[in-house]
Structure formats: C-alpha cells, structure tokens
Amino acid sequence: MEYPGQLKGRKRLQKIVCISQYSKKYPGFKFEFVRHYYGPYSFDLRRLMDRLVSIGFVEENYEGLGYTYKITEKGKVFYKTKAKSDLNKLKLLRKFIKEELKGQHISTLIRKSKEVFGW
C-alpha cells in the first residue's frame, strides 16, 4: 500500500483540504471553514491534526520556515487495519492532489481556495 510523503505547511494543508472539499472533488471532507487572513481556515481541521499528532498517527516537525506533516508507522498500521472503508475515498483524494494541486505555489492554493469557498 502506498502512502503519501510529507506535506509541507499548515497553510498548504488547510488550502488543499478546502479546495478538495468545496470543489466537490473529494466527498470525504465535511470541515467547517471560515474567512481568515490567508483564505479559508478550519479550526476543526486544525484540532484533528493536533489530535492525530498527539496520538502518534502523524508526525509534525518545525523546519525553519514552517511545519511538515508525515504519517508515522503507527498511523500506517491503523490505516491498513482499521480504515479500509476509506481507501477508495483516500485514493480519490490522492489522485486529485497529484493531478491538480501538487507542486503549486501557496499563493495559487490561497487564490483557488478563496474561489471555491466563495470569497
């Protein structure tokens, strides 16, 4: 089973989830977003990431200019054994990120997230 690598940036995570959710390309997200300085922001998503880090499923590291997230071995085991029903949804999300969002500059993600959010 293939897992995503690391994701660089809290802002990037917020914008990718927002774009995925509001463009209806990924049916699995139901986060509430609000207007924020750098575009749509979800406090629910932030709390979820904090929780995943605290239980050891995701590793969060500060690297000079920002944070990176990476799934841990514990997270991979849980994903393999307990989250099988979400595999198709996750495959759709990965495809969307790979084809439409990968490598885009954060300013582009901010603009797109504002567009799909209806800013």
MOPAC internal coordinates of N, CA, C and O (Angstrom, degrees):
PM7 1SCF
backbone

  N    0.0000 0     0.00 0     0.00 0    0    0    0
  C    1.4522 1     0.00 0     0.00 0    1    0    0
  C    1.5283 1   108.60 1     0.00 0    2    1    0
  O    1.2310 1   120.79 1   -43.23 1    3    2    1
  N    1.2953 1   116.10 1   136.77 1    3    2    1
  C    1.4576 1   121.47 1  -176.99 1    5    3    2
  C    1.5278 1   109.85 1   -96.73 1    6    5    3
  O    1.2310 1   120.53 1   -42.13 1    7    6    5
  N    1.3117 1   116.58 1   137.87 1    7    6    5
  C    1.4605 1   122.26 1   178.54 1    9    7    6
  C    1.5107 1   109.25 1  -117.70 1   10    9    7
  O    1.2310 1   120.72 1   -28.06 1   11   10    9
  N    1.3243 1   116.23 1   151.94 1   11   10    9
  C    1.4585 1   117.73 1   176.94 1   13   11   10
  C    1.5179 1   110.20 1   -66.23 1   14   13   11
  O    1.2310 1   120.83 1   -24.37 1   15   14   13
  N    1.3137 1   116.02 1   155.63 1   15   14   13
  C    1.4589 1   120.60 1   175.82 1   17   15   14
  C    1.5077 1   108.98 1   -75.20 1   18   17   15
  O    1.2310 1   120.81 1    37.37 1   19   18   17
  N    1.2849 1   116.05 1  -142.63 1   19   18   17
  C    1.4526 1   117.41 1   178.69 1   21   19   18
  C    1.5225 1   110.67 1   -95.84 1   22   21   19
  O    1.2310 1   121.78 1   -26.72 1   23   22   21
  N    1.2977 1   114.20 1   153.28 1   23   22   21
  C    1.4560 1   121.20 1   178.07 1   25   23   22
  C    1.5178 1   106.86 1  -111.67 1   26   25   23
  O    1.2310 1   120.72 1   -53.84 1   27   26   25
  N    1.3101 1   116.22 1   126.16 1   27   26   25
  C    1.4646 1   120.32 1  -177.71 1   29   27   26
  C    1.5151 1   110.28 1   -97.24 1   30   29   27
  O    1.2310 1   121.02 1   -60.75 1   31   30   29
  N    1.3223 1   115.65 1   119.25 1   31   30   29
  C    1.4481 1   121.14 1   171.13 1   33   31   30
  C    1.5171 1   116.59 1   104.12 1   34   33   31
  O    1.2310 1   121.48 1   -53.05 1   35   34   33
  N    1.3293 1   114.78 1   126.95 1   35   34   33
  C    1.4644 1   121.05 1   175.08 1   37   35   34
  C    1.5204 1   110.71 1   -64.61 1   38   37   35
  O    1.2310 1   121.22 1   139.26 1   39   38   37
  N    1.3235 1   115.27 1   -40.74 1   39   38   37
  C    1.4613 1   120.25 1   179.76 1   41   39   38
  C    1.5324 1   110.16 1   -63.87 1   42   41   39
  O    1.2310 1   120.76 1   137.25 1   43   42   41
  N    1.3129 1   116.16 1   -42.75 1   43   42   41
  C    1.4635 1   121.45 1   179.23 1   45   43   42
  C    1.5291 1   110.04 1   -61.05 1   46   45   43
  O    1.2310 1   120.15 1   135.95 1   47   46   45
  N    1.3097 1   117.32 1   -44.05 1   47   46   45
  C    1.4642 1   121.05 1   178.00 1   49   47   46
  C    1.5251 1   110.59 1   -59.00 1   50   49   47
  O    1.2310 1   120.40 1   132.42 1   51   50   49
  N    1.3257 1   116.83 1   -47.58 1   51   50   49
  C    1.4613 1   121.30 1   179.79 1   53   51   50
  C    1.5265 1   111.36 1   -58.60 1   54   53   51
  O    1.2310 1   120.54 1   135.30 1   55   54   53
  N    1.3248 1   116.57 1   -44.70 1   55   54   53
  C    1.4642 1   120.15 1  -175.87 1   57   55   54
  C    1.5274 1   111.41 1   -71.17 1   58   57   55
  O    1.2310 1   119.74 1   140.26 1   59   58   57
  N    1.3311 1   118.10 1   -39.74 1   59   58   57
  C    1.4607 1   121.35 1   178.50 1   61   59   58
  C    1.5264 1   110.47 1   -62.68 1   62   61   59
  O    1.2310 1   120.21 1   135.70 1   63   62   61
  N    1.3221 1   117.21 1   -44.30 1   63   62   61
  C    1.4651 1   120.36 1   179.23 1   65   63   62
  C    1.5245 1   110.37 1   -65.20 1   66   65   63
  O    1.2310 1   120.27 1   136.48 1   67   66   65
  N    1.3218 1   117.09 1   -43.52 1   67   66   65
  C    1.4670 1   120.89 1   178.79 1   69   67   66
  C    1.5257 1   111.37 1   -60.44 1   70   69   67
  O    1.2310 1   120.36 1   130.50 1   71   70   69
  N    1.3146 1   116.92 1   -49.50 1   71   70   69
  C    1.4637 1   120.84 1  -179.74 1   73   71   70
  C    1.5249 1   110.14 1   -61.27 1   74   73   71
  O    1.2310 1   120.47 1   135.27 1   75   74   73
  N    1.3144 1   116.71 1   -44.73 1   75   74   73
  C    1.4664 1   120.88 1   179.99 1   77   75   74
  C    1.5212 1   111.36 1   -61.25 1   78   77   75
  O    1.2310 1   120.78 1   136.41 1   79   78   77
  N    1.3145 1   116.12 1   -43.59 1   79   78   77
  C    1.4665 1   120.90 1  -177.57 1   81   79   78
  C    1.5221 1   112.25 1   -70.12 1   82   81   79
  O    1.2310 1   120.04 1   128.84 1   83   82   81
  N    1.3155 1   117.53 1   -51.16 1   83   82   81
  C    1.4660 1   121.15 1  -173.03 1   85   83   82
  C    1.5223 1   114.32 1   -79.50 1   86   85   83
  O    1.2310 1   120.04 1   159.61 1   87   86   85
  N    1.3206 1   117.53 1   -20.39 1   87   86   85
  C    1.4647 1   118.77 1   175.33 1   89   87   86
  C    1.5236 1   110.47 1   -85.56 1   90   89   87
  O    1.2310 1   121.32 1   178.12 1   91   90   89
  N    1.3296 1   115.08 1    -1.88 1   91   90   89
  C    1.4726 1   123.09 1   178.22 1   93   91   90
  C    1.5304 1   112.76 1    61.12 1   94   93   91
  O    1.2310 1   120.78 1  -154.27 1   95   94   93
  N    1.3334 1   116.11 1    25.73 1   95   94   93
  C    1.4542 1   121.05 1   176.83 1   97   95   94
  C    1.5278 1   110.69 1   -83.36 1   98   97   95
  O    1.2310 1   121.05 1   160.20 1   99   98   97
  N    1.3139 1   115.60 1   -19.80 1   99   98   97
  C    1.4552 1   120.61 1  -179.09 1  101   99   98
  C    1.5228 1   108.74 1  -132.86 1  102  101   99
  O    1.2310 1   119.82 1   -69.70 1  103  102  101
  N    1.3236 1   117.94 1   110.30 1  103  102  101
  C    1.4628 1   121.63 1  -174.09 1  105  103  102
  C    1.5240 1   114.96 1   -78.02 1  106  105  103
  O    1.2310 1   119.63 1   178.43 1  107  106  105
  N    1.3155 1   118.32 1    -1.57 1  107  106  105
  C    1.4559 1   120.20 1  -173.41 1  109  107  106
  C    1.5212 1   116.82 1   -86.60 1  110  109  107
  O    1.2310 1   119.52 1   165.42 1  111  110  109
  N    1.3234 1   118.52 1   -14.58 1  111  110  109
  C    1.4674 1   120.49 1  -176.33 1  113  111  110
  C    1.5142 1   111.76 1   -95.42 1  114  113  111
  O    1.2310 1   121.46 1   -40.49 1  115  114  113
  N    1.3307 1   114.81 1   139.51 1  115  114  113
  C    1.4594 1   120.88 1   175.21 1  117  115  114
  C    1.5313 1   109.22 1  -141.64 1  118  117  115
  O    1.2310 1   121.17 1  -130.06 1  119  118  117
  N    1.3179 1   115.37 1    49.94 1  119  118  117
  C    1.4559 1   120.92 1  -179.95 1  121  119  118
  C    1.5188 1   110.11 1   -85.93 1  122  121  119
  O    1.2310 1   121.06 1   -32.49 1  123  122  121
  N    1.3222 1   115.58 1   147.51 1  123  122  121
  C    1.4601 1   120.19 1   174.55 1  125  123  122
  C    1.5233 1   107.76 1   -90.76 1  126  125  123
  O    1.2310 1   120.80 1   -54.58 1  127  126  125
  N    1.3185 1   116.08 1   125.42 1  127  126  125
  C    1.4625 1   121.87 1   178.78 1  129  127  126
  C    1.5216 1   109.35 1  -110.94 1  130  129  127
  O    1.2310 1   121.46 1   -30.57 1  131  130  129
  N    1.3226 1   114.82 1   149.43 1  131  130  129
  C    1.4610 1   121.56 1   176.23 1  133  131  130
  C    1.5265 1   108.03 1  -128.76 1  134  133  131
  O    1.2310 1   121.30 1   -17.15 1  135  134  133
  N    1.3261 1   115.13 1   162.85 1  135  134  133
  C    1.4656 1   119.14 1   175.38 1  137  135  134
  C    1.5213 1   108.94 1   -68.63 1  138  137  135
  O    1.2310 1   121.52 1   -41.46 1  139  138  137
  N    1.3228 1   114.70 1   138.54 1  139  138  137
  C    1.4542 1   120.76 1  -178.11 1  141  139  138
  C    1.5248 1   107.50 1  -145.66 1  142  141  139
  O    1.2310 1   120.60 1   -13.06 1  143  142  141
  N    1.3009 1   116.47 1   166.94 1  143  142  141
  C    1.4608 1   121.60 1  -175.92 1  145  143  142
  C    1.5270 1   112.95 1   -51.48 1  146  145  143
  O    1.2310 1   119.91 1   133.23 1  147  146  145
  N    1.3373 1   117.77 1   -46.77 1  147  146  145
  C    1.4682 1   121.64 1  -178.63 1  149  147  146
  C    1.5247 1   111.73 1   -99.44 1  150  149  147
  O    1.2310 1   119.82 1  -146.91 1  151  150  149
  N    1.3022 1   117.95 1    33.09 1  151  150  149
  C    1.4568 1   121.14 1   179.13 1  153  151  150
  C    1.5164 1   111.18 1    98.18 1  154  153  151
  O    1.2310 1   120.16 1     6.08 1  155  154  153
  N    1.3280 1   117.31 1  -173.92 1  155  154  153
  C    1.4626 1   121.64 1  -176.22 1  157  155  154
  C    1.5316 1   112.22 1   -54.14 1  158  157  155
  O    1.2310 1   121.56 1   -39.79 1  159  158  157
  N    1.3283 1   114.61 1   140.21 1  159  158  157
  C    1.4641 1   121.32 1  -177.32 1  161  159  158
  C    1.5164 1   108.75 1  -138.90 1  162  161  159
  O    1.2310 1   120.63 1   -41.14 1  163  162  161
  N    1.3393 1   116.40 1   138.86 1  163  162  161
  C    1.4541 1   121.38 1   177.97 1  165  163  162
  C    1.5256 1   110.59 1  -116.71 1  166  165  163
  O    1.2310 1   121.29 1   -63.41 1  167  166  165
  N    1.3224 1   115.13 1   116.59 1  167  166  165
  C    1.4599 1   119.53 1   175.13 1  169  167  166
  C    1.5233 1   110.18 1   -68.38 1  170  169  167
  O    1.2310 1   120.59 1   148.26 1  171  170  169
  N    1.3495 1   116.48 1   -31.74 1  171  170  169
  C    1.4664 1   120.84 1   177.83 1  173  171  170
  C    1.5307 1   110.98 1   -62.59 1  174  173  171
  O    1.2310 1   120.71 1   136.64 1  175  174  173
  N    1.3289 1   116.26 1   -43.36 1  175  174  173
  C    1.4607 1   120.84 1   178.29 1  177  175  174
  C    1.5214 1   110.23 1   -63.63 1  178  177  175
  O    1.2310 1   120.41 1   137.63 1  179  178  177
  N    1.3126 1   116.81 1   -42.37 1  179  178  177
  C    1.4651 1   120.60 1   178.48 1  181  179  178
  C    1.5312 1   111.03 1   -60.15 1  182  181  179
  O    1.2310 1   120.63 1   135.34 1  183  182  181
  N    1.3477 1   116.39 1   -44.66 1  183  182  181
  C    1.4695 1   120.25 1   178.46 1  185  183  182
  C    1.5265 1   111.69 1   -64.32 1  186  185  183
  O    1.2310 1   120.61 1   141.04 1  187  186  185
  N    1.3323 1   116.44 1   -38.96 1  187  186  185
  C    1.4642 1   120.03 1   177.89 1  189  187  186
  C    1.5214 1   110.76 1   -62.02 1  190  189  187
  O    1.2310 1   120.11 1   133.89 1  191  190  189
  N    1.3205 1   117.40 1   -46.11 1  191  190  189
  C    1.4645 1   120.54 1   179.57 1  193  191  190
  C    1.5288 1   110.94 1   -63.50 1  194  193  191
  O    1.2310 1   120.28 1   139.73 1  195  194  193
  N    1.3249 1   117.07 1   -40.27 1  195  194  193
  C    1.4627 1   120.25 1   176.31 1  197  195  194
  C    1.5295 1   110.37 1   -59.82 1  198  197  195
  O    1.2310 1   120.86 1   138.62 1  199  198  197
  N    1.3209 1   115.96 1   -41.38 1  199  198  197
  C    1.4635 1   121.20 1  -179.77 1  201  199  198
  C    1.5313 1   110.88 1   -66.40 1  202  201  199
  O    1.2310 1   120.21 1   134.55 1  203  202  201
  N    1.3324 1   117.21 1   -45.45 1  203  202  201
  C    1.4607 1   120.49 1   179.13 1  205  203  202
  C    1.5246 1   111.83 1   -61.49 1  206  205  203
  O    1.2310 1   120.70 1   144.23 1  207  206  205
  N    1.3290 1   116.26 1   -35.77 1  207  206  205
  C    1.4591 1   121.04 1   176.52 1  209  207  206
  C    1.5292 1   109.76 1   -68.67 1  210  209  207
  O    1.2310 1   120.46 1   135.85 1  211  210  209
  N    1.3372 1   116.73 1   -44.15 1  211  210  209
  C    1.4778 1   120.03 1  -175.85 1  213  211  210
  C    1.5277 1   112.55 1   -66.47 1  214  213  211
  O    1.2310 1   119.75 1   149.45 1  215  214  213
  N    1.3485 1   118.09 1   -30.55 1  215  214  213
  C    1.4626 1   119.13 1   178.62 1  217  215  214
  C    1.5290 1   112.58 1   -92.23 1  218  217  215
  O    1.2310 1   120.77 1   179.95 1  219  218  217
  N    1.3221 1   116.13 1    -0.05 1  219  218  217
  C    1.4554 1   120.53 1   173.09 1  221  219  218
  C    1.5124 1   116.21 1    86.86 1  222  221  219
  O    1.2310 1   119.30 1  -164.13 1  223  222  221
  N    1.3359 1   118.94 1    15.87 1  223  222  221
  C    1.4610 1   121.49 1   178.15 1  225  223  222
  C    1.5207 1   111.95 1   -85.02 1  226  225  223
  O    1.2310 1   120.92 1   153.80 1  227  226  225
  N    1.3213 1   115.85 1   -26.20 1  227  226  225
  C    1.4630 1   122.05 1  -179.90 1  229  227  226
  C    1.5213 1   107.85 1  -131.37 1  230  229  227
  O    1.2310 1   121.31 1   -39.48 1  231  230  229
  N    1.3196 1   115.10 1   140.52 1  231  230  229
  C    1.4639 1   121.22 1   176.84 1  233  231  230
  C    1.5211 1   107.83 1  -102.74 1  234  233  231
  O    1.2310 1   120.88 1   -48.52 1  235  234  233
  N    1.3288 1   115.91 1   131.48 1  235  234  233
  C    1.4598 1   121.54 1   178.28 1  237  235  234
  C    1.5272 1   107.72 1  -116.79 1  238  237  235
  O    1.2310 1   120.70 1   -53.18 1  239  238  237
  N    1.3244 1   116.27 1   126.82 1  239  238  237
  C    1.4627 1   120.97 1   179.92 1  241  239  238
  C    1.5136 1   110.28 1  -128.58 1  242  241  239
  O    1.2310 1   121.26 1   -38.43 1  243  242  241
  N    1.3144 1   115.20 1   141.57 1  243  242  241
  C    1.4540 1   120.32 1   174.46 1  245  243  242
  C    1.5182 1   107.45 1   -94.59 1  246  245  243
  O    1.2310 1   120.64 1   -54.67 1  247  246  245
  N    1.3226 1   116.38 1   125.33 1  247  246  245
  C    1.4631 1   121.20 1  -177.67 1  249  247  246
  C    1.5166 1   110.38 1  -127.22 1  250  249  247
  O    1.2310 1   120.44 1   -99.83 1  251  250  249
  N    1.2993 1   116.77 1    80.17 1  251  250  249
  C    1.4571 1   121.53 1   174.73 1  253  251  250
  C    1.5131 1   115.41 1    66.55 1  254  253  251
  O    1.2310 1   120.19 1   106.15 1  255  254  253
  N    1.3145 1   117.23 1   -73.85 1  255  254  253
  C    1.4590 1   120.96 1  -175.16 1  257  255  254
  C    1.5251 1   113.52 1  -100.96 1  258  257  255
  O    1.2310 1   120.19 1   178.72 1  259  258  257
  N    1.3055 1   117.24 1    -1.28 1  259  258  257
  C    1.4600 1   117.92 1  -179.15 1  261  259  258
  C    1.5130 1   112.89 1   173.85 1  262  261  259
  O    1.2310 1   121.82 1     7.24 1  263  262  261
  N    1.3133 1   114.13 1  -172.76 1  263  262  261
  C    1.4555 1   121.97 1  -177.09 1  265  263  262
  C    1.5187 1   110.89 1  -101.83 1  266  265  263
  O    1.2310 1   121.37 1   -27.89 1  267  266  265
  N    1.3283 1   114.98 1   152.11 1  267  266  265
  C    1.4548 1   120.89 1   171.45 1  269  267  266
  C    1.5220 1   108.38 1  -125.80 1  270  269  267
  O    1.2310 1   121.31 1   -31.19 1  271  270  269
  N    1.3298 1   115.10 1   148.81 1  271  270  269
  C    1.4543 1   121.69 1   177.22 1  273  271  270
  C    1.5199 1   109.04 1  -119.52 1  274  273  271
  O    1.2310 1   121.15 1   -38.72 1  275  274  273
  N    1.3281 1   115.41 1   141.28 1  275  274  273
  C    1.4536 1   120.60 1   178.69 1  277  275  274
  C    1.5224 1   108.03 1  -148.20 1  278  277  275
  O    1.2310 1   120.37 1   -43.97 1  279  278  277
  N    1.3372 1   116.90 1   136.03 1  279  278  277
  C    1.4536 1   120.27 1   178.21 1  281  279  278
  C    1.5310 1   108.62 1   -69.85 1  282  281  279
  O    1.2310 1   120.36 1   -40.95 1  283  282  281
  N    1.3299 1   116.91 1   139.05 1  283  282  281
  C    1.4653 1   121.93 1  -178.61 1  285  283  282
  C    1.5301 1   109.87 1   -91.36 1  286  285  283
  O    1.2310 1   120.99 1    -7.88 1  287  286  285
  N    1.3205 1   115.70 1   172.12 1  287  286  285
  C    1.4733 1   119.97 1   175.57 1  289  287  286
  C    1.5277 1   110.15 1   -60.21 1  290  289  287
  O    1.2310 1   120.38 1   138.97 1  291  290  289
  N    1.3216 1   116.88 1   -41.03 1  291  290  289
  C    1.4677 1   121.29 1   177.67 1  293  291  290
  C    1.5335 1   110.17 1   -60.49 1  294  293  291
  O    1.2310 1   120.27 1   138.75 1  295  294  293
  N    1.3153 1   117.08 1   -41.25 1  295  294  293
  C    1.4535 1   121.75 1   177.35 1  297  295  294
  C    1.5191 1   111.96 1   -65.17 1  298  297  295
  O    1.2310 1   120.35 1   141.13 1  299  298  297
  N    1.3334 1   116.95 1   -38.87 1  299  298  297
  C    1.4639 1   120.95 1   178.27 1  301  299  298
  C    1.5230 1   111.33 1   -64.59 1  302  301  299
  O    1.2310 1   120.73 1   138.10 1  303  302  301
  N    1.3370 1   116.20 1   -41.90 1  303  302  301
  C    1.4734 1   120.08 1   179.07 1  305  303  302
  C    1.5250 1   109.83 1   -62.83 1  306  305  303
  O    1.2310 1   120.35 1   134.64 1  307  306  305
  N    1.3157 1   116.93 1   -45.36 1  307  306  305
  C    1.4646 1   120.17 1   179.10 1  309  307  306
  C    1.5292 1   110.00 1   -61.82 1  310  309  307
  O    1.2310 1   120.61 1   134.46 1  311  310  309
  N    1.3054 1   116.44 1   -45.54 1  311  310  309
  C    1.4586 1   122.67 1  -179.24 1  313  311  310
  C    1.5285 1   110.17 1   -57.89 1  314  313  311
  O    1.2310 1   120.63 1   135.23 1  315  314  313
  N    1.3267 1   116.40 1   -44.77 1  315  314  313
  C    1.4631 1   121.88 1  -179.38 1  317  315  314
  C    1.5207 1   112.66 1   -65.20 1  318  317  315
  O    1.2310 1   120.24 1   137.09 1  319  318  317
  N    1.3206 1   117.15 1   -42.91 1  319  318  317
  C    1.4588 1   120.74 1  -171.03 1  321  319  318
  C    1.5200 1   114.88 1   -94.95 1  322  321  319
  O    1.2310 1   119.68 1   147.82 1  323  322  321
  N    1.3136 1   118.21 1   -32.18 1  323  322  321
  C    1.4617 1   120.49 1  -172.21 1  325  323  322
  C    1.5226 1   115.00 1  -110.21 1  326  325  323
  O    1.2310 1   120.07 1   156.33 1  327  326  325
  N    1.2962 1   117.48 1   -23.67 1  327  326  325
  C    1.4659 1   119.83 1  -172.20 1  329  327  326
  C    1.5230 1   112.66 1  -106.23 1  330  329  327
  O    1.2310 1   119.94 1  -152.13 1  331  330  329
  N    1.3211 1   117.72 1    27.87 1  331  330  329
  C    1.4659 1   120.68 1  -176.97 1  333  331  330
  C    1.5224 1   112.88 1   -58.72 1  334  333  331
  O    1.2310 1   120.28 1   146.20 1  335  334  333
  N    1.3232 1   117.07 1   -33.80 1  335  334  333
  C    1.4705 1   119.72 1  -178.84 1  337  335  334
  C    1.5272 1   112.27 1   -66.12 1  338  337  335
  O    1.2310 1   120.16 1   160.38 1  339  338  337
  N    1.3107 1   117.29 1   -19.62 1  339  338  337
  C    1.4625 1   120.87 1  -178.83 1  341  339  338
  C    1.5292 1   113.33 1   -93.82 1  342  341  339
  O    1.2310 1   120.10 1  -179.51 1  343  342  341
  N    1.3214 1   117.42 1     0.49 1  343  342  341
  C    1.4686 1   119.74 1  -174.60 1  345  343  342
  C    1.5177 1   112.96 1   -59.31 1  346  345  343
  O    1.2310 1   119.64 1   134.83 1  347  346  345
  N    1.3208 1   118.29 1   -45.17 1  347  346  345
  C    1.4632 1   119.67 1  -179.54 1  349  347  346
  C    1.5180 1   111.78 1   -63.38 1  350  349  347
  O    1.2310 1   120.37 1   139.09 1  351  350  349
  N    1.3343 1   116.91 1   -40.91 1  351  350  349
  C    1.4637 1   120.56 1   177.93 1  353  351  350
  C    1.5239 1   110.26 1   -62.69 1  354  353  351
  O    1.2310 1   120.63 1   137.36 1  355  354  353
  N    1.3287 1   116.40 1   -42.64 1  355  354  353
  C    1.4579 1   119.96 1  -179.04 1  357  355  354
  C    1.5312 1   111.22 1   -67.27 1  358  357  355
  O    1.2310 1   120.63 1   144.11 1  359  358  357
  N    1.3189 1   116.41 1   -35.89 1  359  358  357
  C    1.4725 1   119.17 1   176.60 1  361  359  358
  C    1.5276 1   110.86 1   -63.63 1  362  361  359
  O    1.2310 1   120.51 1   139.55 1  363  362  361
  N    1.3393 1   116.63 1   -40.45 1  363  362  361
  C    1.4670 1   120.22 1   176.73 1  365  363  362
  C    1.5243 1   110.82 1   -61.56 1  366  365  363
  O    1.2310 1   120.64 1   135.64 1  367  366  365
  N    1.3260 1   116.38 1   -44.36 1  367  366  365
  C    1.4650 1   120.82 1   179.33 1  369  367  366
  C    1.5237 1   110.85 1   -61.91 1  370  369  367
  O    1.2310 1   120.29 1   133.36 1  371  370  369
  N    1.3119 1   117.06 1   -46.64 1  371  370  369
  C    1.4693 1   120.41 1  -179.89 1  373  371  370
  C    1.5218 1   111.08 1   -59.61 1  374  373  371
  O    1.2310 1   120.66 1   137.25 1  375  374  373
  N    1.3475 1   116.35 1   -42.75 1  375  374  373
  C    1.4562 1   120.88 1   179.40 1  377  375  374
  C    1.5265 1   110.41 1   -61.98 1  378  377  375
  O    1.2310 1   120.46 1   135.48 1  379  378  377
  N    1.3248 1   116.72 1   -44.52 1  379  378  377
  C    1.4603 1   121.40 1   179.62 1  381  379  378
  C    1.5318 1   110.93 1   -61.54 1  382  381  379
  O    1.2310 1   120.62 1   133.58 1  383  382  381
  N    1.3268 1   116.42 1   -46.42 1  383  382  381
  C    1.4732 1   120.20 1   179.94 1  385  383  382
  C    1.5212 1   109.95 1   -62.71 1  386  385  383
  O    1.2310 1   120.79 1   133.81 1  387  386  385
  N    1.3214 1   116.09 1   -46.19 1  387  386  385
  C    1.4591 1   120.45 1  -177.90 1  389  387  386
  C    1.5236 1   112.23 1   -62.42 1  390  389  387
  O    1.2310 1   120.63 1   136.21 1  391  390  389
  N    1.3221 1   116.40 1   -43.79 1  391  390  389
  C    1.4616 1   120.39 1  -174.77 1  393  391  390
  C    1.5258 1   114.14 1   -82.48 1  394  393  391
  O    1.2310 1   120.13 1   147.62 1  395  394  393
  N    1.3281 1   117.36 1   -32.38 1  395  394  393
  C    1.4630 1   118.84 1  -171.29 1  397  395  394
  C    1.5284 1   115.67 1  -117.06 1  398  397  395
  O    1.2310 1   119.63 1   156.38 1  399  398  397
  N    1.3226 1   118.31 1   -23.62 1  399  398  397
  C    1.4610 1   118.73 1  -172.62 1  401  399  398
  C    1.5187 1   115.02 1  -119.90 1  402  401  399
  O    1.2310 1   119.83 1   160.70 1  403  402  401
  N    1.3069 1   117.92 1   -19.30 1  403  402  401
  C    1.4620 1   120.34 1  -173.66 1  405  403  402
  C    1.5239 1   112.15 1   -59.36 1  406  405  403
  O    1.2310 1   121.07 1   -48.11 1  407  406  405
  N    1.2951 1   115.57 1   131.89 1  407  406  405
  C    1.4527 1   121.33 1   174.98 1  409  407  406
  C    1.5187 1   115.64 1    76.72 1  410  409  407
  O    1.2310 1   120.06 1  -176.12 1  411  410  409
  N    1.3259 1   117.48 1     3.88 1  411  410  409
  C    1.4584 1   118.62 1  -179.69 1  413  411  410
  C    1.5278 1   110.40 1   -77.57 1  414  413  411
  O    1.2310 1   121.30 1   -37.92 1  415  414  413
  N    1.3002 1   115.13 1   142.08 1  415  414  413
  C    1.4560 1   121.42 1   179.44 1  417  415  414
  C    1.5309 1   109.30 1   -62.60 1  418  417  415
  O    1.2310 1   120.38 1   -31.28 1  419  418  417
  N    1.3142 1   116.87 1   148.72 1  419  418  417
  C    1.4661 1   121.10 1  -177.10 1  421  419  418
  C    1.5242 1   111.80 1   -59.35 1  422  421  419
  O    1.2310 1   119.77 1   146.34 1  423  422  421
  N    1.3211 1   118.05 1   -33.66 1  423  422  421
  C    1.4706 1   119.72 1   179.32 1  425  423  422
  C    1.5359 1   110.59 1   -64.78 1  426  425  423
  O    1.2310 1   120.16 1   144.80 1  427  426  425
  N    1.3191 1   117.30 1   -35.20 1  427  426  425
  C    1.4672 1   121.52 1   176.40 1  429  427  426
  C    1.5206 1   110.23 1   -67.04 1  430  429  427
  O    1.2310 1   120.56 1   137.05 1  431  430  429
  N    1.3333 1   116.53 1   -42.95 1  431  430  429
  C    1.4699 1   120.26 1   178.34 1  433  431  430
  C    1.5261 1   111.35 1   -63.61 1  434  433  431
  O    1.2310 1   120.32 1   140.99 1  435  434  433
  N    1.3221 1   116.99 1   -39.01 1  435  434  433
  C    1.4675 1   120.93 1   177.90 1  437  435  434
  C    1.5282 1   109.38 1   -62.71 1  438  437  435
  O    1.2310 1   120.29 1   132.87 1  439  438  437
  N    1.3216 1   117.06 1   -47.13 1  439  438  437
  C    1.4635 1   121.03 1   179.79 1  441  439  438
  C    1.5273 1   111.09 1   -60.72 1  442  441  439
  O    1.2310 1   120.26 1   132.89 1  443  442  441
  N    1.3372 1   117.10 1   -47.11 1  443  442  441
  C    1.4621 1   120.68 1  -179.92 1  445  443  442
  C    1.5256 1   111.76 1   -63.25 1  446  445  443
  O    1.2310 1   120.54 1   139.94 1  447  446  445
  N    1.3264 1   116.58 1   -40.06 1  447  446  445
  C    1.4688 1   119.42 1  -179.27 1  449  447  446
  C    1.5267 1   110.53 1   -65.46 1  450  449  447
  O    1.2310 1   120.24 1   142.45 1  451  450  449
  N    1.3288 1   117.15 1   -37.55 1  451  450  449
  C    1.4670 1   120.21 1   176.71 1  453  451  450
  C    1.5267 1   110.92 1   -65.17 1  454  453  451
  O    1.2310 1   120.82 1   140.24 1  455  454  453
  N    1.3263 1   116.03 1   -39.76 1  455  454  453
  C    1.4675 1   120.47 1  -179.98 1  457  455  454
  C    1.5221 1   111.67 1   -62.66 1  458  457  455
  O    1.2310 1   120.51 1   129.25 1  459  458  457
  N    1.3404 1   116.63 1   -50.75 1  459  458  457
  C    1.4695 1   119.23 1  -176.15 1  461  459  458
  C    1.5304 1   112.02 1   -72.45 1  462  461  459
  O    1.2310 1   120.69 1   153.95 1  463  462  461
  N    1.3241 1   116.29 1   -26.05 1  463  462  461
  C    1.4658 1   121.49 1   178.89 1  465  463  462
  C    1.5230 1   111.49 1   -76.57 1  466  465  463
  O    1.2310 1   120.88 1   160.63 1  467  466  465
  N    1.3198 1   115.92 1   -19.37 1  467  466  465
  C    1.4681 1   120.58 1   179.88 1  469  467  466
  C    1.5135 1   113.48 1    85.52 1  470  469  467
  O    1.2310 1   121.12 1  -142.59 1  471  470  469
  N    1.3182 1   115.46 1    37.41 1  471  470  469
  C    1.4609 1   122.57 1  -175.88 1  473  471  470
  C    1.4981 1   110.36 1   -66.01 1  474  473  471
  O    1.2310 1   120.10 1   180.00 1  475  474  473

